[in-house]
Amino acid sequence: MIKDKRCHIRRGFAADWDTAMELAWRTFEEFNARDYSQEGRDNFMHFVKDDELYRQFALGNYQLLLAEDIGDEDDERPIIGMLLLRENRHISLLFVDGSCHKRGVGHELVKCATDWVSACKKSFYITVNAAPYAKEFYHHEGFEDVEIEKLDNGILYIPMRKKII
């Protein structure tokens, strides 16, 4: 449950793409980059800014979920969290603006993604390759490690999964 009721989760659309990827990159730089080599930082930047990722989203191979801060009714609704779900079963990206950590935003994004995977009936698990920074968050969300930490093209991650009931 979101601790701060000024947040709303919704599906993202093409018009939201650039804002969501900017949030992912900015948050990665702030919280994750220190765990990565220059090669890893460069490869992550290439991934979030690559036209191929957007093309795959446009083709329906990725679903984008967004958390918006609804604030006052007259205000804009800034995006404070994003989750990118690949092939209706794998969390490719999950980032929450640092000012909104510990508010339950990430939890709600994972819950929505889990519900999505369950509704698609394509998998009994939702998976993620968790960054070292996010390992404890995913454990708290019920994910379990399925392999030891890996390094691929400078990207550190722990393969995890959560059983869909």
Secondary structure, 3 states (H helix, E strand, C coil): CCCCCCEEEEECCHHHHHHHHHHHHHHHHHHHHHHCCHHHHHHHHHHHHCHHHHHHHHCCCEEEEEEEECCCCCCCCCEEEEEEEECCCEEEEEEECHHHCCCCHHHHHHHHHHHHHHHHCCCCEEEEEECHHHHHHHHHCCCEECCCCEEECCEEEEEEEEECC
